[in-house]
C-alpha cells in the first residue's frame, strides 16, 4: 500500500483563496470607478440590478477585511481536508454547488419575504464545507471563539445552523448577515455528501 502525505495547501483551496483575495483587492482599488461590488454581488431577483451571473460571482466578493479573513481561514481549515479526501475536481464541484445552493436559498427567501439588498461572500460555500466536514468527521473536537471547551464538529454545525435559523427568522434590526444563504449552503453540502457517501461506503472520522 502506498501512503500519500496529505497536502496542507491543496491546489483548489489555494487557487480559490488567491481568486478571492484578488477580487477583494480589485474591489478596494476599482470599486469607485467600476462599481465592482454592486456588479458582482447578489441582488434580489426583483431588483433592477440583478443579473444571473451574480449567482456565481457573489461567492468571490467580500464586504470587508474581517469578512474575507474568516471565510478564507474556514476554507483552508476545513476545505483542505475535504480536498485531500475527494481530490481537486470533486472538491471544486462541491464548493461551487454549495455556493449556488446558498444563492438559491437566499434569493428564494428574499422573493417570498419581499427582502432586498446586496449579498456578498463565500460564507454559504464555507458552511457547506463545514457541514460536509462535520458529517465525515463528526467527532473531531474543535475550539470555537469565546467557548473555552472543545466541541465536536457535529454539535458545532448543529449549533451554527440553529443560530442562523433563529437569526434569519427573527430578523434582528441591524443584522446584515445572509443567514438563509448560510443555511442553503450547509443544506446543499449535507445533501451532496450524503449522496456521495451512499455510493462510496468509506466513512471518515
C-alpha positions in Angstrom: 0.0 0.0 0.0 1.3 3.4 -0.9 1.0 6.2 1.6 0.3 9.7 0.2 1.1 12.6 2.6 -1.9 15.0 2.9 -1.3 18.3 1.2 -1.5 21.2 3.7 -2.4 23.6 0.9 -4.0 21.6 -1.9 -4.4 23.3 -5.4 -8.2 24.1 -5.4 -8.2 25.6 -1.9 -5.0 27.6 -2.8 -6.5 28.9 -6.1 -9.8 29.7 -4.5 -8.1 31.8 -1.8 -6.0 33.5 -4.4 -9.0 34.4 -6.6 -11.0 35.7 -3.6 -8.0 37.8 -2.5 -7.5 39.2 -6.0 -11.2 40.1 -6.3 -11.2 41.7 -2.9 -8.2 43.8 -3.8 -9.9 44.8 -7.1 -13.0 45.8 -5.1 -11.0 48.1 -2.9 -8.9 49.6 -5.7 -11.5 49.9 -8.5 -14.9 50.0 -6.7 -15.4 53.7 -7.0 -14.6 53.6 -10.7 -16.3 50.4 -11.8 -18.8 49.7 -9.0 -17.5 46.1 -8.8 -19.1 45.1 -5.6 -22.6 46.1 -6.8 -21.9 44.4 -10.2 -20.6 41.1 -8.7 -22.7 40.8 -5.6 -26.1 39.1 -5.5 -29.2 41.3 -5.7 -32.8 40.1 -5.2 -34.4 38.7 -8.4 -36.9 41.6 -8.5 -34.1 44.2 -8.3 -33.2 46.1 -11.5 -29.6 45.3 -10.6 -30.0 41.5 -10.6 -28.0 39.5 -13.2 -28.0 35.7 -13.4 -24.2 35.6 -13.3 -24.3 37.0 -9.8 -25.3 33.6 -8.5 -21.7 32.6 -9.2 -19.8 35.8 -8.8 -21.2 36.8 -5.4 -19.2 34.0 -3.7 -15.9 35.6 -4.7 -16.7 39.1 -3.4 -16.5 40.3 0.2 -17.6 43.2 2.3 -14.6 43.8 4.5 -11.2 42.5 5.7 -12.7 40.6 8.6 -15.3 39.0 6.3 -12.7 37.7 3.9 -10.2 36.6 6.6 -12.8 34.5 8.4 -14.0 32.9 5.2 -10.6 32.1 3.8 -9.5 30.7 7.1 -12.5 28.4 7.1 -11.9 27.4 3.5 -8.3 26.5 4.3 -9.0 24.9 7.7 -11.8 22.5 6.5 -11.6 22.6 2.7 -8.0 21.2 2.6 -9.2 18.1 4.5 -12.1 17.5 2.0 -9.9 18.2 -1.0 -7.3 15.6 0.3 -10.2 13.1 0.7 -12.0 13.7 -2.5 -9.4 15.1 -4.9 -9.4 18.5 -6.7 -12.2 18.0 -9.2 -14.7 16.6 -6.8 -13.9 19.3 -4.2 -14.2 22.1 -6.7 -17.6 20.8 -7.9 -18.7 20.5 -4.2 -17.6 24.1 -3.5 -19.5 25.6 -6.5 -22.7 23.6 -5.8 -22.7 24.8 -2.2 -22.2 28.4 -3.3 -25.0 28.2 -5.8 -27.2 26.5 -3.2 -26.6 29.4 -0.8 -27.5 31.9 -3.5 -30.7 30.0 -4.4 -31.8 29.8 -0.8 -31.1 33.5 -0.3 -33.0 34.6 -3.4 -36.0 32.4 -2.6 -36.3 33.8 0.9 -35.9 37.3 -0.4 -38.5 36.7 -3.1 -41.2 35.3 -0.7 -40.5 37.9 2.1 -40.1 40.9 -0.1 -36.5 41.4 1.1 -33.9 43.3 -0.8 -30.2 44.3 -0.6 -26.9 43.1 -1.7 -25.3 39.8 -0.6 -21.6 39.1 -0.9 -19.2 36.5 0.4 -18.2 32.8 0.3 -19.9 32.1 3.7 -22.6 29.9 2.1 -20.0 27.7 0.4 -17.9 27.6 3.6 -20.9 26.5 5.6 -21.4 23.7 3.0 -17.7 22.7 3.6 -18.2 22.7 7.3 -21.4 20.6 7.0 -19.6 18.0 5.0 -16.6 18.0 7.4 -19.0 17.5 10.3 -20.7 14.6 8.5 -17.4 12.9 7.6 -15.5 13.7 10.8 -18.4 14.2 13.4 -16.3 13.5 16.5 -13.4 15.9 15.6 -13.0 18.2 18.6 -12.6 21.9 17.8 -12.1 25.1 19.8 -14.5 27.8 18.8 -14.0 31.5 19.6 -15.4 32.6 23.0 -16.1 29.0 24.0 -13.5 27.7 26.4 -14.1 23.9 25.9 -13.6 21.8 22.8 -16.8 21.0 20.8 -17.3 18.1 18.4 -17.8 19.1 14.8 -21.3 17.5 14.7 -22.5 19.7 17.6 -20.8 22.8 16.2 -22.6 22.6 12.8 -25.9 22.0 14.5 -25.3 25.0 16.7 -24.3 27.2 13.8 -27.3 26.1 11.8 -29.7 26.7 14.7 -28.2 30.2 15.2 -28.7 31.0 11.5 -32.2 29.7 11.5 -33.2 31.7 14.6 -31.5 34.9 13.5 -32.9 34.5 10.0 -36.5 34.2 11.3 -36.1 36.8 14.0 -34.6 39.3 11.5 -33.0 41.5 14.2 -32.5 45.2 13.4 -29.0 45.9 12.1 -28.3 42.3 11.3 -26.9 42.3 7.8 -25.9 38.7 7.6 -27.5 36.5 5.0 -28.5 33.7 7.4 -30.5 31.8 4.9 -27.6 31.8 2.4 -25.6 30.0 5.2 -28.4 27.5 5.7 -28.7 26.9 1.9 -25.0 26.3 1.6 -25.0 23.9 4.6 -28.0 22.0 3.3 -26.6 21.7 -0.2 -23.3 20.4 1.3 -25.0 18.0 3.6 -27.2 16.5 0.8 -24.3 16.2 -1.6 -22.0 14.4 0.8 -24.9 12.2 1.9 -25.5 11.2 -1.7 -21.8 10.7 -2.4 -21.3 8.6 0.8 -24.1 6.2 -0.3 -22.1 5.4 -3.4 -18.8 5.2 -1.6 -19.1 3.3 1.7 -15.9 4.7 3.1 -16.5 6.6 6.3 -14.1 9.1 7.7 -13.9 10.0 11.4 
